[in-house]
Amino acid sequence: MTAPFLPEIQTALGAQSRDIGIAGSGDLPSVFAVSDLAAAAIGTAGGAIAELIGAPGVTVDRRLASFWFGTTLRPDGWSLPPAWDPIAGDYAAADGWIRLHTNAPHHRDAALSVLGGPAEKEAVAGAVSRWCIDDLESAVVAANGCAAAMRSLDDWGAHPQGRAVAEEPLVRSEVTGEASPLPAPRAARPLAGIRVLDATRVLAGPVATRFLAGFGAEVLRIDPPTWDEPGVLPEVTLGKRRARLDLRTPEGIAAFRHLLASADVFVHGYRADALERLGLGHAERQRLRPGLVDVCLDAYGWSGPWALRRGFDSLVQMSTGIAAEGMRRSGSAKPVPLPVQALDHATGYLMAAAAIHGLNRRARDRVATRWRLSLARTARLLTSAGSVQSGNAFNPPGEVDWQPMAEETGWGRAWRLHAPLSVAGAPMRWDVPAGPLGVDAAAWLSR
C-alpha cells in the first residue's frame, strides 16, 4: 500500500524518491484522508532518517500512525489533564460560526475583554450570538487573542490569505551559508550527538522535536517562566530535557544566545517578527552558529495579510474550510473538525524531516539551511486531495499496541503506544520520560 501524499511531500523536501512500506488498513473517521496524511508524514520523517544512515527499508504502521496523531499515553492510576480550557470552543454567532482558542490565560483574557461578562460558557455563548463572525474575529485578534471564523473551502480559496498560501511551497528551503562537516551518524542512534534547541509550544514543533529525540538527538526545550500547557505535556515532552528562560531579561537572552551558539538544529514557532525584536533575526542566528539547521513554523503562512497572525490547528481548520466541509458532508448542524489535530502533527513530522535533511545537507554539501513550514499550507495539502469516504474504522488500541515496559512519567506510571515507524537498524526509542516543564538546567549535556 502506498501513501497518496508521499510524492508531493518528498518533492517539497528535496528528498530522494523512496518507497515507504505502509502496513495495515483502515481510517480515522473523517471526510478528509487523515490516515493517509499520518502515514505519509511519519513515513517521510522515517525516510529522512533512512537517507541519513543509508538504511534499506522504512515501514509505517498505518493504524499506529493514526493513533500517534492523537493520544499515545495510557496513565496508570492517574488521569490526563483536560485538553481544552472551559471557554475554548465553537460558538454560533449572528451570521455563522466562530472558534475561540482560550487555552492560554492571556488569550482567554483577550477574548473576554472583547465580549465582556464573566468567564462562563453560557455567558460567552450569549455574547458571541450578538456578533457577526468577521467583526468578532477581527476584534479578538486586535486584542491579541485567538479566534477564527468558519469559512468554506471556496471562501478560503478566495480570501487574500488563502490565495497567498496557495502560492507558497509546502516546504520553503534555502541555503544560508557554509558549514563544517558533521561526524558520521551511528546507525543504531542516527542523531546521537546532535543538539536540538526547541523553542516551540503546542503542538507541531514539539511533535517534531519528539521525533528527533526518538532517534537519539539531545533536545533541550526552553519555555518562558510561567508558561504551561498541561493538556499536551504528557505527549510532547517525551525524550526532552526542559528548562525555562525569560527572554525579556538580559540574563535570559544571553543564556539563550549561548545555547544557540552550540546548537546543531534550532526549531522555533515564534511569529515571523518575534526573534527579530529580540535581536535574533536569521542573519544573527547564522552568525552565532554557522552551519545551523534552522526550522521555522508559522500558523497562517509566510506571506499575505495574516502572515503575523497567531494561530493553532483548530483555528486553521476553521479558517481554511476543513470544519465547514466536515459539517456540510456529514449533515451536522455545527462545525465538524478533523478527528485529531492533524495539521499540527503532520506539519511536525515534516519539520522533523526538514531538520534531518538539513543535517544531511550539512554533512554532504557542507552548507547551512533554513526551512519554513506552516499549518495553513499543510491544510492545503490535505484539502487539495479532496473529500473522501472513510473506510473501515480502526479498532481502539488493545493490549498488543502498548509497549511492554511502563514509562515513569513526571505524573506517574503510564503505558505508551508502540512507535508507528520502523527504520531498518535504527529503532525508535526515547531515553527521557515525559514530565513537567522547567525541571532542568538551561545547559547542554557535556559531549
Secondary structure, DSSP 8 states (H G I E B T S, - for coil): ---TTHHHHHHHHT------EEE---B-SSSS-HHHHHHHHHHHHHHHHHHHHT-S-EEEEHHHHHHTTS--EEESSS----SS-TT-EEEEETTEEEEE--SSHHHHHHHHHHH-S-S-HHHHHHHHTTS-HHHHHHHHHHTT--EEE---HHHHHHSHHHHHHHTS-SSEEEEEEE--------SSSTTTT-EEEEE--SSHHHHHHHHHHHTT-EEEEEE-TT---TTTHHHH-TTEEEEE--TTSHHHHHHHHHHHTT-SEEEE---TTHHHHTT--HHHHHHHSTT-EEEEEESS-SSSTTTT----HHHHHHHTTHHHHHHHHHT-SS----SS-HHHHHHHHHHHHHHHHHHHHHHHH-EEEEEEEEHHHHHHHHHHT------SB-----GGGB-SS-EEETTEEEEEB--SEEETTB----SS----SS-S-SS----
